[in-house]
Amino acid sequence: MSSLLIVNANLVNEGQITEADVLIRDGRIASIGRHLSAPGVRVLDAAGRHLLPGMIDDQVHFREPGMTHKADMASESRAAVAGGVTSFMDMPNTIPNALDSATLNDKKHLAAGRSLGNYGFYLGASNDNLEVIKALNPKDACGIKVFMGASTGNMLVDDPEILEQIFTHAPILISAHCEDTPTIMENEESYRSIYGDNIPFNLHPTIRSEAACYKSSSMAMELAKRCGTRLHILHISTAKEAEMFSDADLKDKQITAEACVHFLHFADEDYATKGALIKCNPAIKTAEDRAGIIQALLDGRLDVIGTDHAPHTWEEKHNPSYFKAPSGLPMVQHALPTVLEHYQDGIFTLEFIVEKTSHAVAEMFNIKDRGYIREGYWADLTLVDLDKPFVSTHANSLSKCGWTPFDGYEFRSSIAATLVNGQLVWQDGKLLDVAPLGMALEFDRE
């Protein structure tokens, strides 16, 4: 690993913005200070730009193994670093589902030497892998993913006794997808009786409704409190749910929650132009829900910002049948630029953005030596230019699916450079021709 000296950066870290230089050696931050010198070392002048710890995305679906026609570790990690995401945690609903340690290890091998970003993987929960969950080494997975709503394969946990056992015995954090399946199915059948298979996509948030989300989230919270579970509820989509969470300090929370970038940007009026391209589960809902989610982030009731990056091919997304057009959208390349739009609007500060996209994620998942700009930590860094806009198009999308829901949108900030483990991987709008040095995330747990 080569050395690099970043000079004249506006360093955003741990609640402060300071002008500083950062010296990187052997992949780690060797020194932080003013007017550093290192003869013979390559210099990157960051003048006028802001240096952030790289975003750690707590929820992605990179589709490998089993669905590599949509995405894979190599393609999606390229899109991630282009968007300032330096580490990601991948969900288990691949083919096969990651329901055992062998499949988890296979996914790590698929990422090693191919991923530009650092990687962690969730173990999935099912109705029949309780003993695997009990035996899990806490350092082997970032968390346990429980689908408490509709899912693919064998991953819908709908046995109440098994669910309680999982919540009681999980050795690490449980991340939950919360939607009530019976409520959704009832809504689907109601609208199918009117429209057949061609239900208008603007009814997606009515079918996967506020009631379906709230019923499942509140049940998960009640179960976690009863069982003493460390619970993290993913992709909150309603203001009503957001109001349920505590505004206590993160270190004092047993139950935390995530906001996803598409819920901070889109609302139900966008179905008129985007249609199935913004169909996701849970559904993007009203502008009032969007405002409630943003306020809950500001209040400290929602703790982290992730993407739920979930690509499908253009052809799959354009199936005219509501039931056959899959849910999910590619987000990693535009995650941080989307959040920075709220900075440009005067809603989020840069310090706040770093807290929600890096610091809090590292703390929540006990990630070792990442998520901060500190001496001795791995140099996962994102250099942001707040004065250089760029237009997102399908053509400049790096996800394998080749499209973006932001086609034609002009972002007011851009990612000037991304470093992973001290290596420049993205600079001035281009991926650099470097060997992938992404590493498996280490979890500092007993």
C-alpha positions in Angstrom: 0.0 0.0 0.0 1.4 3.4 -1.0 1.6 6.5 1.1 -0.5 9.7 0.5 -0.6 13.1 2.0 -3.9 15.0 1.8 -3.4 18.7 2.4 -5.6 21.7 3.1 -8.7 19.7 3.7 -11.8 20.9 5.6 -11.9 17.8 7.8 -15.5 16.9 9.0 -15.2 14.6 12.0 -16.7 14.0 15.5 -18.9 17.1 15.5 -16.3 19.6 14.2 -15.0 21.0 10.9 -11.3 21.9 11.0 -8.6 22.6 8.4 -6.1 19.8 8.5 -3.7 17.6 6.6 -3.9 13.8 6.7 -0.9 11.5 6.2 -1.7 8.0 5.1 0.8 5.1 5.3 0.1 1.4 4.8 -3.6 1.9 4.4 -4.0 3.7 7.8 -4.1 7.3 9.0 -0.6 7.9 10.3 -1.0 11.6 11.3 -3.5 14.4 11.4 -2.3 18.0 11.8 -1.4 21.3 10.1 1.4 21.8 7.6 2.5 18.1 7.6 5.3 17.1 5.4 6.4 13.8 4.0 9.2 14.0 1.4 8.6 11.7 -1.6 5.0 11.1 -0.7 2.3 11.8 -3.3 0.2 14.8 -2.4 -3.5 15.4 -2.9 -4.5 19.1 -2.5 -8.0 19.2 -1.0 -8.3 23.0 -0.8 -11.8 24.2 -0.8 -13.3 20.7 -0.3 -14.4 18.7 2.7 -12.9 15.4 3.8 -15.4 13.0 5.4 -15.0 9.5 6.8 -16.4 7.2 4.1 -20.0 6.3 4.3 -20.7 2.9 5.8 -23.9 1.5 4.3 -25.7 -0.8 6.7 -28.0 -2.3 4.1 -27.3 -3.4 0.5 -28.3 -6.2 -1.8 -25.4 -6.9 -4.2 -27.2 -10.0 -5.5 -24.2 -12.3 -5.5 -24.5 -15.3 -5.6 -27.4 -16.4 -7.7 -28.6 -13.2 -9.4 -25.5 -11.8 -11.0 -27.4 -10.8 -14.1 -28.6 -7.9 -11.9 -25.5 -7.1 -9.9 -22.3 -8.5 -8.4 -19.7 -7.6 -5.8 -17.4 -6.1 -8.4 -19.9 -3.9 -10.2 -21.8 -2.7 -7.2 -18.7 -1.9 -5.2 -17.6 0.3 -8.1 -20.9 2.2 -7.9 -20.5 2.4 -4.1 -17.1 4.0 -4.1 -18.2 6.4 -6.9 -20.8 7.6 -4.4 -18.5 7.9 -1.4 -19.5 4.6 0.2 -16.4 2.8 1.4 -17.9 -0.1 3.3 -21.1 -2.0 2.9 -23.1 -4.7 4.7 -24.8 -7.1 2.4 -28.2 -8.8 3.0 -28.7 -12.6 3.0 -31.6 -13.0 0.5 -29.3 -14.2 -2.3 -29.4 -17.6 -4.0 -28.8 -19.6 -1.9 -30.0 -17.7 1.1 -27.2 -17.0 3.6 -28.7 -19.1 6.4 -25.6 -20.9 7.6 -21.9 -20.3 8.2 -20.8 -22.0 5.0 -22.8 -19.8 2.8 -21.6 -16.7 4.8 -18.0 -17.7 4.2 -18.7 -18.3 0.5 -20.0 -14.7 0.1 -16.8 -13.4 1.8 -14.7 -15.4 -0.7 -16.7 -13.9 -3.6 -16.0 -10.4 -2.3 -12.3 -10.9 -1.5 -10.1 -9.6 -4.3 -13.1 -8.3 -6.3 -14.7 -5.6 -4.1 -13.4 -2.1 -4.2 -15.1 -1.4 -0.9 -15.0 -3.1 2.5 -17.6 -5.7 3.2 -19.7 -7.4 5.9 -22.5 -9.9 5.6 -25.7 -10.7 7.5 -26.8 -14.1 8.5 -30.4 -14.7 7.6 -33.0 -16.0 9.9 -35.7 -18.6 8.9 -38.2 -20.7 10.6 -35.7 -23.6 10.8 -32.2 -22.3 11.5 -32.5 -21.3 15.1 -29.6 -23.6 16.1 -27.3 -21.9 13.5 -28.2 -18.5 15.0 -27.5 -19.7 18.5 -24.1 -21.1 17.5 -23.0 -18.0 15.5 -19.6 -16.5 16.3 -20.4 -12.8 16.9 -17.4 -11.7 14.8 -18.5 -13.7 11.7 -21.5 -11.6 10.7 -22.5 -7.9 10.9 -26.0 -8.9 12.1 -28.9 -11.2 11.8 -31.5 -10.3 9.3 -35.1 -11.1 10.2 -37.8 -10.6 7.6 -41.0 -9.9 9.5 -42.8 -9.2 6.3 -43.0 -10.8 2.8 -39.7 -12.0 1.5 -38.2 -14.4 -1.0 -37.1 -17.9 -0.5 -37.1 -19.4 3.0 -36.6 -16.1 4.8 -40.1 -15.1 6.1 -40.1 -15.8 9.8 -43.8 -16.2 10.5 -43.7 -18.8 13.3 -44.3 -16.7 16.5 -42.6 -19.2 18.8 -39.5 -19.4 16.5 -39.5 -15.6 16.3 -39.4 -15.2 20.0 -36.6 -17.8 20.3 -34.6 -15.9 17.7 -35.1 -12.6 19.6 -34.2 -14.3 22.9 -31.0 -16.1 21.7 -29.5 -13.9 19.0 -25.9 -13.3 20.0 -25.6 -10.1 18.0 -27.8 -7.3 16.7 -31.0 -8.2 14.8 -31.9 -6.1 11.8 -35.6 -6.4 10.9 -37.6 -5.7 7.8 -41.1 -4.9 9.3 -44.2 -5.2 7.2 -47.3 -7.2 8.1 -47.9 -9.8 5.4 -51.6 -10.5 6.1 -52.4 -6.8 5.8 -50.5 -6.5 2.5 -52.2 -9.6 1.1 -55.6 -8.3 2.0 -54.8 -5.0 0.3 -53.5 -6.8 -2.8 -56.6 -8.9 -3.3 -58.8 -5.9 -2.8 -57.1 -4.0 -5.7 -56.6 -7.1 -7.8 -60.4 -7.5 -7.8 -60.5 -4.0 -9.5 -57.5 -3.9 -11.7 -56.4 -7.5 -12.2 -52.6 -7.7 -12.5 -52.2 -4.2 -13.8 -52.6 -2.3 -10.5 -51.4 1.3 -11.0 -48.0 1.7 -9.3 -49.1 4.7 -7.4 -51.2 2.4 -5.3 -48.1 0.6 -4.0 -47.9 2.7 -0.8 -51.7 2.0 -0.3 -51.1 -1.7 -0.6 -47.9 -1.8 1.5 -49.6 0.6 3.8 -48.7 2.6 6.8 -50.9 0.2 8.8 -48.9 -2.8 7.6 -45.6 -1.1 8.5 -46.7 0.2 11.9 -48.3 -3.1 13.0 -45.1 -5.1 12.3 -42.6 -2.5 13.6 -44.5 -2.1 16.9 -44.7 -5.8 17.3 -40.9 -6.1 16.8 -40.3 -3.4 19.3 -42.6 -5.0 21.9 -40.9 -8.4 21.3 -37.4 -6.9 21.6 -38.3 -5.2 24.9 -39.7 -8.4 26.3 -36.7 -10.6 25.2 -34.0 -8.0 25.8 -32.9 -8.0 22.2 -30.6 -5.6 20.5 -32.9 -4.6 17.6 -32.3 -2.4 14.6 -35.4 -1.7 12.4 -34.6 -1.0 8.8 -35.9 1.5 6.2 -38.5 3.3 8.3 -41.1 4.6 5.7 -43.7 6.4 7.8 -43.8 9.3 10.2 -46.0 7.3 12.5 -43.3 4.6 12.9 -40.6 7.2 13.4 -42.4 8.7 16.4 -42.1 5.4 18.2 -38.3 5.6 18.7 -36.4 7.1 21.6 -34.2 10.2 21.2 -31.7 8.9 23.8 -28.0 8.9 23.1 -27.1 6.0 20.8 -25.0 4.3 23.4 -28.0 4.0 25.7 -30.4 2.5 23.1 -31.5 -1.1 22.9 -33.7 -0.4 19.8 -32.4 1.7 16.9 -33.7 2.5 13.4 -32.5 3.4 9.9 -33.7 5.9 7.4 -33.0 5.2 3.7 -32.0 7.8 1.2 -34.9 7.3 -1.2 -37.3 8.0 1.6 -35.5 11.3 2.1 -35.9 12.3 -1.5 -38.9 10.8 -3.2 -42.6 10.8 -2.3 -45.8 9.3 -3.6 -46.3 12.0 -6.3 -43.2 10.7 -8.0 -44.9 7.5 -9.0 -46.6 9.5 -11.8 -43.3 9.9 -13.6 -41.1 7.1 -12.1 -43.6 4.3 -11.8 -42.0 0.9 -11.1 -38.5 2.5 -11.0 -39.3 3.7 -7.4 -41.3 0.6 -6.4 -39.6 -0.8 -3.3 -40.5 -2.5 -0.1 -41.5 -0.9 2.2 -43.1 1.6 -0.2 -42.2 5.2 -0.7 -45.1 7.0 0.9 -46.3 10.6 1.3 -44.5 13.9 1.5 -45.7 14.2 5.1 -44.0 10.8 5.8 -40.8 12.1 4.2 -40.9 15.2 6.4 -41.5 13.1 9.5 -38.6 10.8 8.7 -36.3 13.8 8.2 -37.5 15.4 11.5 -36.9 12.1 13.3 -33.3 12.0 12.1 -32.8 15.5 13.3 -34.4 14.7 16.7 -32.2 11.6 17.1 -35.0 9.1 17.0 -33.7 7.6 13.7 -30.0 6.7 14.1 -28.4 6.0 10.7 -28.8 6.6 7.0 -28.5 3.6 4.6 -29.5 2.8 1.0 -31.2 -0.6 0.8 -29.5 -0.7 -2.6 -31.4 -3.3 -4.5 -30.9 -3.4 -8.3 -33.0 -5.1 -10.9 -32.6 -5.0 -14.7 -34.4 -2.4 -16.8 -36.4 -5.1 -18.5 -37.6 -6.6 -15.1 -38.6 -3.2 -13.9 -40.7 -2.5 -17.0 -42.9 -5.5 -16.7 -46.4 -3.9 -16.9 -47.8 -6.2 -14.2 -47.7 -4.7 -10.8 -47.1 -8.1 -9.3 -44.2 -9.0 -11.7 -42.3 -5.7 -11.7 -39.8 -6.4 -8.8 -39.3 -4.0 -5.8 -36.0 -2.3 -5.3 -33.8 0.4 -6.8 -30.1 1.1 -7.2 -28.9 3.7 -4.7 -25.3 3.4 -3.6 -23.8 5.7 -6.3 -26.2 8.6 -5.3 -26.6 8.0 -1.6 -24.2 10.6 -0.2 -25.0 13.2 -3.0 -28.7 12.7 -2.1 -28.0 13.4 1.6 -25.9 16.4 0.7 -28.9 17.9 -1.0 -30.3 18.4 2.4 -27.1 20.2 3.4 -27.6 22.4 0.4 -31.1 23.1 1.6 -29.9 24.1 5.0 -31.6 21.1 6.7 -28.6 18.9 7.6 -25.2 20.1 8.7 -22.1 18.3 7.4 -21.3 17.2 11.0 -24.8 15.7 11.2 -24.4 13.8 7.9 -21.1 12.3 9.0 -22.7 11.2 12.3 -25.6 9.4 10.6 -23.6 7.9 7.7 -20.3 6.9 9.4 -19.9 7.4 13.1 -23.2 6.0 14.3 -23.0 3.0 11.9 -19.5 2.1 13.2 -20.7 2.3 16.8 -23.9 0.4 16.3 -22.2 -2.5 14.6 -19.0 -2.4 16.6 -16.9 -2.0 13.5 -13.2 -2.0 14.3 -11.0 1.0 13.3 -13.4 2.5 10.8 -16.1 5.2 10.7 -13.9 8.1 12.0 -10.9 10.1 10.8 -8.5 9.1 13.6 -4.8 8.3 13.7 -4.4 4.5 13.5 -7.8 4.0 11.8 -8.1 2.7 8.3 -8.0 5.5 5.8 -11.6 5.1 4.4 -12.2 8.7 3.3 -14.5 10.7 1.0 -13.6 14.1 -0.4 -16.7 16.1 -1.2 -16.9 19.2 -3.5 -19.9 21.2 -2.3 -19.6 23.6 -5.2 -19.4 21.2 -8.2 -22.7 20.0 -9.4 -23.2 17.0 -11.6 -26.2 15.5 -13.6 -27.1 11.9 -12.9 -28.0 9.9 -16.0 -28.6 6.2 -16.9 -25.4 6.5 -19.0 -23.2 7.4 -16.1 -24.7 4.9 -13.7 -22.1 2.3 -12.7 -24.5 -0.4 -11.3 -24.7 -3.4 -13.5 -28.4 -2.8 -14.1 -27.4 0.4 -16.0 -30.1 2.7 -14.8 -30.9 5.1 -12.0 -34.1 6.6 -10.5 -32.2 10.0 -10.6 -31.9 10.1 -14.4 -31.7 13.8 -15.3 -31.4 15.1 -11.8 -28.7 17.7 -11.0 -27.0 17.2 -7.7 -25.5 20.3 -6.2 -22.5 18.4 -4.7 -20.2 15.8 -6.1 -17.7 13.1 -4.8 -14.3 14.5 -5.7 -12.3 11.4 -4.5 -12.8 8.2 -2.5 -10.1 6.3 -0.6 -10.5 2.7 0.7 -7.8 1.4 3.0 -5.7 4.4 1.9 -6.0 3.6 -1.8 -7.5 6.2 -4.2 -10.2 4.4 -6.0 -12.3 7.3 -7.4 -11.1 10.7 -8.4 -12.4 13.6 -10.6 -15.4 11.6 -11.9 -13.5 8.5 -12.8 -12.8 5.1 -11.4 -9.1 4.5 -11.1 -7.4 1.4 -12.5 -6.4 -0.2 -9.3 -6.5 -3.6 -7.8 -9.5 -4.1 -5.4 -8.2 -3.8 -1.9 -11.6 -4.0 -0.1 -11.3 -5.9 3.2 -13.7 -7.9 5.4 -15.0 -5.7 8.1 -13.9 -6.7 11.6 -16.4 -6.5 14.5 -15.0 -5.7 17.9 -17.2 -8.0 19.9 -16.7 -10.6 22.6 
